[in-house]
Amino acid sequence: MWVSFLLAIGSLAAASAQTWVARWDGSRQCEGNTGRPLREDELVLIDAGVGVLGRAKALVQDCAGIALCGAPTCQVNAFLVATEDLGKVPDDFTVYRDAQLTFLDPGAGEKTMWVAVQDGSKTRCAPGSSRVTGVSRGRRPAQDARKLLRAGFGVLRACKAHFGSILCLWACDCPTDRHNVFRVTWIGDQPPLPEGFFVVKGYGPSFAQQ
Protein backbone atom coordinates (compact mmCIF):
# COMPACT_ATOMS: atom_id res chain seq x y z
CA MET A 1 0.00 0.00 0.00
CA TRP A 2 2.70 2.47 1.05
CA VAL A 3 4.93 1.49 -1.88
CA SER A 4 2.15 1.93 -4.43
CA PHE A 5 1.26 5.24 -2.81
CA LEU A 6 4.78 6.57 -3.24
CA LEU A 7 4.91 5.29 -6.81
CA ALA A 8 1.83 7.40 -7.43
CA ILE A 9 3.74 10.39 -6.06
CA GLY A 10 6.54 9.63 -8.49
CA SER A 11 4.08 9.57 -11.40
CA LEU A 12 2.69 12.89 -10.25
CA ALA A 13 6.19 14.37 -10.21
CA ALA A 14 6.89 13.29 -13.78
CA ALA A 15 3.61 14.69 -15.05
CA SER A 16 3.74 18.00 -13.18
CA ALA A 17 7.42 19.14 -13.33
CA GLN A 18 8.23 18.13 -9.78
CA THR A 19 11.50 16.81 -8.40
CA TRP A 20 12.77 15.00 -5.31
CA VAL A 21 15.43 16.77 -3.24
CA ALA A 22 16.92 15.32 -0.07
CA ARG A 23 19.64 15.66 2.54
CA TRP A 24 21.17 13.30 5.09
CA ASP A 25 18.96 13.20 8.18
CA GLY A 26 21.82 12.95 10.66
CA SER A 27 21.20 9.32 11.64
CA ARG A 28 24.15 7.10 12.50
CA GLN A 29 24.61 3.35 12.47
CA CYS A 30 23.91 1.38 15.69
CA GLU A 31 22.23 4.42 17.26
CA GLY A 32 18.58 3.63 16.46
CA ASN A 33 16.18 6.25 15.14
CA THR A 34 18.42 9.27 15.70
CA GLY A 35 17.75 11.19 12.49
CA ARG A 36 16.11 14.59 12.26
CA PRO A 37 12.32 14.53 11.82
CA LEU A 38 11.01 15.39 8.36
CA ARG A 39 9.30 18.47 9.73
CA GLU A 40 12.61 20.08 10.64
CA ASP A 41 13.95 19.96 7.10
CA GLU A 42 10.56 20.93 5.64
CA LEU A 43 10.78 24.23 7.50
CA VAL A 44 14.24 24.88 6.02
CA LEU A 45 12.77 24.56 2.51
CA ILE A 46 9.70 26.62 3.36
CA ASP A 47 11.85 29.41 4.79
CA ALA A 48 13.81 29.38 1.52
CA GLY A 49 10.57 29.91 -0.43
CA VAL A 50 10.44 26.39 -1.89
CA GLY A 51 7.05 24.86 -2.66
CA VAL A 52 7.04 21.51 -0.82
CA LEU A 53 4.49 19.07 -2.29
CA GLY A 54 5.41 15.81 -0.56
CA ARG A 55 7.82 14.22 1.88
CA ALA A 56 9.20 10.83 2.88
CA LYS A 57 12.03 9.13 4.72
CA ALA A 58 14.20 7.34 2.16
CA LEU A 59 17.43 5.42 1.65
CA VAL A 60 19.80 6.49 -1.12
CA GLN A 61 20.54 3.54 -3.40
CA ASP A 62 24.18 2.74 -4.24
CA CYS A 63 25.23 4.76 -1.21
CA ALA A 64 28.92 4.21 -0.39
CA GLY A 65 28.42 4.04 3.36
CA ILE A 66 30.88 2.38 5.76
CA ALA A 67 29.52 -0.48 7.90
CA LEU A 68 30.74 0.89 11.23
CA CYS A 69 28.89 1.90 14.39
CA GLY A 70 28.72 5.67 14.58
CA ALA A 71 29.20 6.11 10.83
CA PRO A 72 26.53 8.05 8.88
CA THR A 73 23.67 6.01 7.46
CA CYS A 74 22.34 6.39 3.92
CA GLN A 75 18.99 7.63 5.23
CA VAL A 76 17.71 11.00 4.02
CA ASN A 77 14.77 13.31 4.44
CA ALA A 78 13.32 13.56 0.92
CA PHE A 79 10.94 16.21 -0.38
CA LEU A 80 8.94 16.55 -3.56
CA VAL A 81 9.27 20.14 -4.79
CA ALA A 82 8.22 22.17 -7.79
CA THR A 83 11.03 22.01 -10.36
CA GLU A 84 10.71 25.74 -10.89
CA ASP A 85 11.82 26.22 -7.26
CA LEU A 86 15.09 24.25 -7.55
CA GLY A 87 17.06 27.49 -7.66
CA LYS A 88 15.83 28.28 -4.14
CA VAL A 89 16.78 24.92 -2.62
CA PRO A 90 19.70 25.25 -0.14
CA ASP A 91 23.05 23.88 -1.31
CA ASP A 92 23.14 21.02 1.23
CA PHE A 93 20.14 19.36 -0.46
CA THR A 94 20.73 16.99 -3.40
CA VAL A 95 18.45 16.40 -6.39
CA TYR A 96 17.45 12.75 -6.89
CA ARG A 97 15.49 10.74 -9.44
CA ASP A 98 12.76 8.45 -8.11
CA ALA A 99 14.86 5.40 -8.98
CA GLN A 100 17.71 6.59 -6.75
CA LEU A 101 15.59 6.50 -3.58
CA THR A 102 14.03 3.65 -1.62
CA PHE A 103 11.11 5.13 0.28
CA LEU A 104 10.44 4.06 3.86
CA ASP A 105 7.31 3.85 5.96
CA PRO A 106 6.52 7.29 7.46
CA GLY A 107 7.15 5.89 10.95
CA ALA A 108 5.40 4.62 14.03
CA GLY A 109 3.10 7.09 15.71
CA GLU A 110 2.33 9.10 12.57
CA LYS A 111 -1.32 9.52 11.63
CA THR A 112 -2.61 10.39 8.17
CA MET A 113 -5.77 11.59 6.46
CA TRP A 114 -6.95 13.25 3.26
CA VAL A 115 -7.95 16.92 3.35
CA ALA A 116 -9.04 19.34 0.65
CA VAL A 117 -9.74 22.98 -0.04
CA GLN A 118 -11.53 24.59 -2.97
CA ASP A 119 -8.76 26.03 -5.14
CA GLY A 120 -10.30 29.47 -5.67
CA SER A 121 -11.31 28.91 -9.29
CA LYS A 122 -14.61 30.47 -10.38
CA THR A 123 -16.79 30.61 -13.45
CA ARG A 124 -16.08 33.53 -15.76
CA CYS A 125 -18.45 35.56 -17.89
CA ALA A 126 -17.83 37.66 -20.96
CA PRO A 127 -17.48 41.41 -20.23
CA GLY A 128 -20.89 42.99 -19.87
CA SER A 129 -22.61 39.61 -20.17
CA SER A 130 -24.10 37.08 -17.76
CA ARG A 131 -23.16 34.18 -20.03
CA VAL A 132 -20.53 31.84 -18.55
CA THR A 133 -17.60 31.45 -20.94
CA GLY A 134 -15.04 29.56 -18.84
CA VAL A 135 -13.40 29.26 -15.45
CA SER A 136 -10.57 31.18 -13.82
CA ARG A 137 -7.27 29.53 -12.91
CA GLY A 138 -7.21 28.34 -9.31
CA ARG A 139 -4.35 28.19 -6.86
CA ARG A 140 -1.59 25.63 -7.40
CA PRO A 141 -1.42 22.80 -4.81
CA ALA A 142 1.97 24.13 -3.66
CA GLN A 143 0.33 27.35 -2.47
CA ASP A 144 -2.11 25.54 -0.20
CA ALA A 145 0.49 22.96 0.87
CA ARG A 146 2.46 25.77 2.51
CA LYS A 147 -0.55 26.58 4.69
CA LEU A 148 -0.73 22.98 5.92
CA LEU A 149 3.00 22.85 6.62
CA ARG A 150 2.87 26.06 8.61
CA ALA A 151 -0.06 24.63 10.62
CA GLY A 152 2.10 21.69 11.71
CA PHE A 153 1.15 18.97 9.21
CA GLY A 154 3.46 17.01 6.96
CA VAL A 155 2.30 16.66 3.35
CA LEU A 156 2.69 13.21 1.81
CA ARG A 157 0.90 13.96 -1.43
CA ALA A 158 -0.63 16.92 -3.25
CA CYS A 159 -2.91 16.78 -6.29
CA LYS A 160 -5.83 18.38 -8.08
CA ALA A 161 -9.26 16.75 -8.04
CA HIS A 162 -12.82 17.43 -9.17
CA PHE A 163 -15.47 16.41 -6.68
CA GLY A 164 -18.59 17.80 -5.10
CA SER A 165 -21.06 19.77 -7.15
CA ILE A 166 -21.30 23.24 -8.63
CA LEU A 167 -24.48 24.78 -7.28
CA CYS A 168 -24.42 27.81 -9.55
CA LEU A 169 -22.84 26.48 -12.74
CA TRP A 170 -24.50 29.03 -14.99
CA ALA A 171 -23.83 32.06 -12.77
CA CYS A 172 -20.84 34.38 -12.93
CA ASP A 173 -18.12 34.11 -10.26
CA CYS A 174 -19.40 30.77 -9.00
CA PRO A 175 -16.85 28.53 -7.19
CA THR A 176 -16.07 25.45 -9.26
CA ASP A 177 -15.74 21.83 -8.11
CA ARG A 178 -11.94 21.99 -8.43
CA HIS A 179 -10.05 21.25 -5.22
CA ASN A 180 -6.48 20.98 -4.05
CA VAL A 181 -6.31 17.65 -2.21
CA PHE A 182 -3.61 16.53 0.22
CA ARG A 183 -2.60 13.44 2.13
CA VAL A 184 -1.34 14.88 5.41
CA THR A 185 0.45 13.38 8.39
CA TRP A 186 1.13 14.41 11.99
CA ILE A 187 2.34 12.99 15.28
CA GLY A 188 0.50 13.41 18.57
CA ASP A 189 -2.51 15.73 18.76
CA GLN A 190 -3.92 16.76 15.39
CA PRO A 191 -3.10 20.38 14.52
CA PRO A 192 -6.09 22.54 13.57
CA LEU A 193 -6.80 22.67 9.85
CA PRO A 194 -6.25 26.04 8.17
CA GLU A 195 -9.37 28.01 7.26
CA GLY A 196 -11.29 26.53 4.33
CA PHE A 197 -9.78 23.03 4.59
CA PHE A 198 -11.94 20.01 5.35
CA VAL A 199 -11.44 16.28 5.88
CA VAL A 200 -12.25 14.07 2.88
CA LYS A 201 -13.62 10.63 3.71
CA GLY A 202 -13.08 7.66 1.42
CA TYR A 203 -10.61 9.46 -0.81
CA GLY A 204 -7.57 7.76 -2.32
CA PRO A 205 -4.86 8.21 -4.97
CA SER A 206 -6.88 6.31 -7.59
CA PHE A 207 -9.42 9.15 -7.60
CA ALA A 208 -6.88 11.92 -8.12
CA GLN A 209 -7.22 13.96 -11.28
CA GLN A 210 -4.78 16.39 -12.79
N, C-alpha and C positions, 0 to 999 in steps of 0.2 A: 504493500500500500504506500509506504513512505517512499520507496524507490520510484514507483510509477508516478507519484506526485512530483518528485523532483525532476523526473524526465519531462513532465509537462511544463515545468518551469523552464527547462532548457529549450523546449520547443518555442515557448513564448519569447525567449530571448532572441532566438534566431529570426523570428518573424517580426519583432518590434525593435530592432537595433538596440539590444541590451547586451551587457557584457558582465561576466563575473570578475570581481577583483577580490583579493584576499591578502591577509598578512598573518604571520605566525602568531598564535594566540598565547605564547609564553609558557606553554605546558612543557614539562620535562619528564623523561623516562623514569619509571619506578616511583613517581611522586603522585600517582592518582590523578584525579580531575583538578589540576592546578591552573588550567588555562583561563585567560580572561573571558568573561561572559560576552556573548555576541553584542549585547546592548552597549557595552563600553565602546566597541569599535564602530558601531552604528553612529553614535553621537559624534565621533571624530569626522565621519563622512558628512553628516548633516551640517556640522559647523563649517565644513569646507564648501557647503552649497551643493553637494552631490545629491541627486535624486535616487534614494535607495528604494528598490522595488521588491527585494527579497533577501533572505539571509539563510545561512545554514553553517553548521560545523562540517568540516570536510578534511580529508587527508589528501595531500598532494602525491599523485602517483609518480613513480620513478624518483622519489626523493632520496638523496644521498645522505641519509642520516646514519649516525654511528650508534651501534647497539651498546650503550653504556649508560648505567644509571646516572642521572643528572644531566645527560645530554639532551639537547632540544629534540622534541618530537617533530613529526611531519604534519601535525594538526594545525589547521588555520581557521580563522573566522572569515567566511566567504560571503560576499554581498553581490546581489544582482543590481546593476546600476544602468542608467541610461547612457548609451555610448557617447552621446553628445556631451556628457559631463566628465568624460575621462580626463580632460585637461585640468579638472579641479581636484582629482583624486590625489591625496598626499603621496609623496615619493616612496614611502615605506610599504605601500600596497603594490601587489603584483597583479597583472592582468592574466587570466587563465581561460582556456577553452573548457567547455563542459567535460570533454574526455580526459582532461588532466586532473580532475577532482573526483574523489570518491566521497559522496555525501553521507553523513552520519545522521542517526536519529537525533531529533532536537534535544533530547535529554530528559531524564526523570524529573518529575515535578512540573514540567511545562504543560500548560493547558492551551487548547486551540479552539477557534471557532471562526465562522465566516461572518463578515460584516460588510455592509454596503452603504453607499451614499449616492444620491442622485448627482450626476456630474455637472449640473448647471446648464445643460443644453435646453433650448426652448424652440418652439416653432417660430418661424419667421414669415412675415407677410411682405408683399410688395409695397413700396412707398405709396402712401395714400390709399391703400386698399386693405380690405379685411380678408383677402384670399391668401391662404397659407401656401407658400411657395417652397419651403424647405425648413431646415433646422439649423440652429447655430452650433458652433463647435463647443463642446463641453471641456471641462478640465481634464488634463492628462492624469492617469492614475498616480504618477509620481507626486503630483501636487497634493493629493489627499493622503498619500502614504506618509508624507512628512508630518501631517497632523496626528496620525496614529502613533508615529515614533515619538513625537514630543509628548504625547499623553502617557507613554510608558509601555506601549505594546511593541512587540517585534512583528515584522511583516514577513510571512513566509511566501506569499504569492500575491500578485496584483494583476488584475485583468479588467477588461470591459465586459459588460453583459447587458442584455435587454431582458427585463422582466417587469412584472407588474402591468399596469394598464395606463393608457393616456386618457384622462377623463375629459379633456377639452381639445381633442385632436384637431378640430377645425377652427380653433380660436388662435389669435395671435398671442405670442409670448407665453405659450403653455408649456410647462415642464414636460420633457419627453420621458420615455421609459428607459433611457440609457443610464446606467449606473457604473460607478467604479466599485469593484468588488475585491475584497481582501481576505486572505486567510491569515489571521493574527494569532500571536502566541504571547503568553505572559506566565510569570511564576508568582505564586502567592495569591493575594487578593487581586481581583480583576480591577484594573484601572477604569475610571469612567470613560465612556465613549465620547469623542468630540461631538459637538453640536451637529445634528443632521445625520449622523451615522445610526444604523440600526442592525440588529442581529438577523442574519438570514438562516432560516431553518431548512434543512434538507438540500443544501446547495453543495455542489462538488465540482471538481475541475472539468468533468465531462460536459457540464452545462455552459462553460465559459465561451464567450463569443468575442471576437476581436472586431 
